[in-house]
Amino acid sequence: MLSKKYSRPKKSLWPAVSFVGGIFLIYFLGSLVLSSLAGPVGLAARPAWWIGQGLFAGSQSLIDFFRDRNHLAADNRRLSADRERLLAQLALKNQISAENNYLRELFGRFETDQRPIAGEVIFLPNFVPDQILTVDLGLNNLVRPIKVGDWAVAAGGSVIIGRVVSVDAWSSKIKLLSAEKNLPVMIGDNRLAGIAVGAGAGNFTIVLPRDASVKVGDSVVASTFDSLLLGVVRHLEREGDEPNQTLLVKVPLNLWQLKWLEIYEPKI
């Protein structure tokens, strides 16, 4: 009996090939479509992007403008306050200067047309033992020589420092008032009379009744030196039930840093 061979039917590959081909076709066609649309879409989106960037930059500039404006306003207010304060101080200084000039002329202490002789301080020795300053003013280097007894003044002619005690050919020596004793003075706005005792190096002591109205910061003027400023009250000492108080007074300048002194001839 003859036997027949059975053969399976072959499957077709066309569906798979068609599917893969469709995928590749969609991919390439999609890329072409997207790339063709990318240019117009990008061009259309650029104005919106520019506008957004411009609005952001504008808002930042506006914020910076108001912040800087506030800072400038605060600086202007501070400068205006400083200007008003300085103008007030200048007015007070001018008033005091005018009053001092009037009083000096009234009491005849200085010649109204006298010009001081400015001298450079060339030697600052130890103030404690001798209380002497040396200036570069002498008999051979001045048209109008200075003489013993002339006053040495600092701070634009407002603070009395000492008086000339010797004049040499090229220099002169000035003894500090803080080396002297029993200087008549007036203290504070109430013009309390007192006696200042030199303690050296620009320091003085004054003894007043305990109930005398004085305070730290009061000015002390030298009565016999045209009421020029001698010093400022730095400290008050009151001990227990003592009937008196002691004022510690100091010249309102650093004597170690003096560069120039003005020499006046007092009118006797």
C-alpha positions as CSV (number, residue, x, y, z in Angstrom):
1,M,0.0,0.0,0.0
2,L,1.4,3.3,-1.0
3,S,1.7,6.0,1.5
4,K,1.4,9.7,0.6
5,K,3.6,12.4,2.1
6,Y,1.7,15.2,3.9
7,S,3.2,18.8,3.4
8,R,2.2,21.8,5.6
9,P,1.0,24.9,3.9
10,K,3.6,27.7,3.9
11,K,2.8,30.8,5.8
12,S,3.0,34.1,3.9
13,L,5.6,36.7,5.0
14,W,3.8,39.6,3.4
15,P,1.8,40.7,6.5
16,A,5.0,41.0,8.6
17,V,6.9,42.8,5.8
18,S,3.9,45.1,5.3
19,F,3.8,45.9,9.1
20,V,7.5,46.7,9.4
21,G,7.4,48.7,6.2
22,G,4.4,50.7,7.6
23,I,6.4,51.5,10.7
24,F,9.4,52.8,8.8
25,L,7.1,54.7,6.4
26,I,5.3,56.4,9.4
27,Y,8.7,57.2,11.0
28,F,10.2,58.8,8.0
29,L,7.1,60.6,6.8
30,G,6.5,61.9,10.4
31,S,10.1,63.2,10.6
32,L,9.7,64.9,7.2
33,V,6.4,66.5,8.3
34,L,7.7,67.6,11.7
35,S,10.9,69.0,10.3
36,S,8.9,70.9,7.7
37,L,6.6,72.3,10.4
38,A,9.5,73.1,12.8
39,G,10.5,76.2,10.9
40,P,7.1,77.9,10.8
41,V,6.3,77.0,14.3
42,G,9.6,78.3,15.6
43,L,9.2,81.5,13.7
44,A,5.7,81.9,15.0
45,A,6.9,81.2,18.6
46,R,9.8,83.6,18.5
47,P,7.8,86.8,18.9
48,A,6.0,85.4,21.9
49,W,9.4,84.4,23.4
50,W,10.8,87.8,22.7
51,I,7.8,89.5,24.3
52,G,8.1,87.3,27.4
53,Q,11.8,88.1,27.7
54,G,11.1,91.8,27.3
55,L,8.4,91.8,29.9
56,F,10.6,90.0,32.4
57,A,13.5,92.3,31.7
58,G,11.2,95.3,32.0
59,S,9.8,94.1,35.3
60,Q,13.3,93.6,36.7
61,S,14.3,97.1,35.5
62,L,11.2,98.6,37.1
63,I,12.0,96.8,40.4
64,D,15.6,98.0,40.3
65,F,14.5,101.5,39.4
66,F,12.2,101.8,42.5
67,R,14.7,100.1,44.7
68,D,17.5,102.5,43.6
69,R,15.1,105.4,43.9
70,N,14.3,104.5,47.5
71,H,18.0,104.3,48.3
72,L,18.6,107.6,46.7
73,A,15.7,109.2,48.7
74,A,17.1,107.8,51.9
75,D,20.6,109.1,51.0
76,N,19.1,112.5,50.2
77,R,17.3,112.7,53.5
78,R,20.4,111.8,55.4
79,L,22.5,114.4,53.5
80,S,19.9,117.1,54.0
81,A,19.9,116.3,57.8
82,D,23.7,116.5,57.8
83,R,23.6,119.8,55.9
84,E,21.1,121.3,58.3
85,R,23.2,120.2,61.3
86,L,26.4,121.6,59.8
87,L,24.7,124.9,58.9
88,A,23.4,125.2,62.5
89,Q,26.9,124.5,63.8
90,L,28.5,127.0,61.4
91,A,25.9,129.7,62.4
92,L,26.6,129.0,66.1
93,K,30.4,129.2,65.5
94,N,30.0,132.5,63.6
95,Q,27.9,133.9,66.3
96,I,30.3,133.0,69.0
97,S,33.3,134.3,66.9
98,A,31.5,137.6,66.4
99,E,30.7,137.9,70.1
100,N,34.3,137.2,71.0
101,N,35.7,139.7,68.5
102,Y,33.2,142.3,69.9
103,L,34.2,141.7,73.5
104,R,37.9,141.7,72.6
105,E,37.5,145.1,70.9
106,L,35.3,146.4,73.7
107,F,37.9,145.5,76.4
108,G,40.8,146.6,74.3
109,R,42.8,143.4,74.8
110,F,43.8,143.0,71.1
111,E,44.3,145.5,68.4
112,T,41.4,145.2,66.0
113,D,43.7,145.1,63.0
114,Q,46.4,142.9,64.6
115,R,47.4,139.9,62.6
116,P,48.9,136.9,64.5
117,I,52.3,135.5,63.7
118,A,52.0,131.8,62.9
119,G,54.8,129.6,64.2
120,E,55.5,125.9,63.6
121,V,56.0,123.8,66.7
122,I,59.4,122.2,66.2
123,F,60.0,120.6,69.5
124,L,57.6,118.8,71.9
125,P,59.6,117.9,75.0
126,N,58.3,116.0,78.0
127,F,55.6,118.2,79.3
128,V,55.8,117.0,82.9
129,P,59.2,118.5,84.0
130,D,59.4,121.8,82.1
131,Q,56.1,122.4,80.3
132,I,57.9,124.1,77.3
133,L,57.1,124.2,73.6
134,T,59.5,125.5,71.0
135,V,58.4,127.3,67.8
136,D,60.4,128.4,64.8
137,L,60.0,132.1,65.5
138,G,63.1,134.2,66.5
139,L,64.7,137.6,66.2
140,N,66.4,136.8,62.9
141,N,63.5,135.4,60.9
142,L,60.7,137.8,61.5
143,V,59.8,141.2,60.2
144,R,57.8,141.9,63.4
145,P,59.6,140.1,66.2
146,I,57.8,138.5,69.1
147,K,58.7,139.2,72.7
148,V,58.5,137.7,76.1
149,G,54.9,137.8,77.4
150,D,53.2,137.4,74.1
151,W,50.3,134.9,74.0
152,A,50.4,131.5,72.2
153,V,47.0,130.6,70.9
154,A,45.7,127.6,68.9
155,A,42.6,126.4,67.1
156,G,42.1,129.5,65.0
157,G,42.8,132.0,67.9
158,S,40.3,130.5,70.3
159,V,42.3,128.4,72.8
160,I,45.0,129.9,74.9
161,I,48.0,127.5,75.2
162,G,50.7,129.5,77.0
163,R,52.9,132.5,76.7
164,V,56.4,133.3,75.3
165,V,59.1,133.0,78.0
166,S,62.2,133.4,75.9
167,V,63.1,134.6,72.3
168,D,66.3,133.4,70.6
169,A,67.8,134.1,67.2
170,W,65.9,131.5,65.4
171,S,63.4,130.1,67.8
172,S,61.3,130.9,70.9
173,K,60.1,129.0,73.9
174,I,56.5,129.0,75.1
175,K,55.5,127.9,78.6
176,L,52.2,126.1,78.9
177,L,49.6,127.8,81.2
178,S,49.1,124.4,82.8
179,A,52.5,125.1,84.5
180,E,51.1,128.2,86.2
181,K,49.2,128.6,89.4
182,N,46.2,130.7,90.4
183,L,44.7,131.5,87.0
184,P,41.4,133.4,87.3
185,V,38.7,131.7,85.2
186,M,35.0,131.6,84.5
187,I,33.1,128.3,84.2
188,G,30.1,127.4,82.2
189,D,27.1,129.4,80.9
190,N,26.6,130.9,84.3
191,R,30.1,132.4,84.2
192,L,31.0,131.1,87.7
193,A,34.3,132.6,88.9
194,G,37.0,130.4,90.1
195,I,40.8,129.8,90.3
196,A,42.4,127.2,88.1
197,V,45.6,125.5,89.3
198,G,47.8,124.1,86.6
199,A,48.5,120.3,86.8
200,G,50.8,120.0,83.8
201,A,50.4,118.7,80.3
202,G,47.3,120.9,79.6
203,N,45.4,119.9,82.8
204,F,44.0,122.1,85.5
205,T,42.0,121.7,88.8
206,I,39.4,124.0,90.1
207,V,37.8,123.9,93.5
208,L,34.2,125.2,93.8
209,P,31.5,124.9,96.5
210,R,29.7,121.6,96.3
211,D,26.4,123.1,95.3
212,A,27.9,125.2,92.4
213,S,26.0,124.5,89.2
214,V,28.6,122.9,86.9
215,K,28.6,119.8,84.7
216,V,31.0,117.8,82.6
217,G,31.5,119.5,79.2
218,D,31.3,123.1,80.6
219,S,33.8,125.5,79.0
220,V,36.4,127.2,81.2
221,V,37.8,130.6,79.9
222,A,40.8,132.5,81.2
223,S,39.6,135.8,82.5
224,T,43.0,137.5,82.3
225,F,43.7,136.2,78.8
226,D,40.8,138.0,77.0
227,S,38.4,135.2,78.0
228,L,40.0,132.8,75.6
229,L,39.1,129.1,76.1
230,L,41.4,127.5,78.6
231,G,39.8,124.0,78.7
232,V,36.7,121.9,79.2
233,V,35.5,120.2,82.4
234,R,36.2,116.5,82.0
235,H,35.3,115.2,85.5
236,L,33.7,116.2,88.8
237,E,34.9,114.9,92.1
238,R,32.6,115.0,95.1
239,E,33.7,113.0,98.2
240,G,31.3,112.2,101.0
241,D,30.1,115.2,102.9
242,E,33.0,117.5,101.8
243,P,31.7,121.1,101.3
244,N,33.6,121.5,98.0
245,Q,33.9,119.8,94.7
246,T,36.9,119.5,92.4
247,L,36.7,120.1,88.7
248,L,39.2,118.4,86.5
249,V,39.8,120.5,83.4
250,K,41.7,119.7,80.2
251,V,42.8,121.7,77.2
252,P,40.5,120.6,74.3
253,L,43.5,119.7,72.1
254,N,46.1,117.0,71.9
255,L,49.2,118.9,72.8
256,W,51.4,116.2,71.3
257,Q,49.8,116.8,67.9
258,L,50.2,120.6,67.8
259,K,51.7,121.7,64.5
260,W,51.1,125.4,64.6
261,L,50.6,128.2,67.1
262,E,49.5,131.8,66.7
263,I,51.4,134.5,68.6
264,Y,49.5,137.6,69.7
265,E,50.8,140.7,71.4
266,P,48.3,141.6,74.1
267,K,47.4,145.2,74.5
268,I,48.1,146.2,78.0
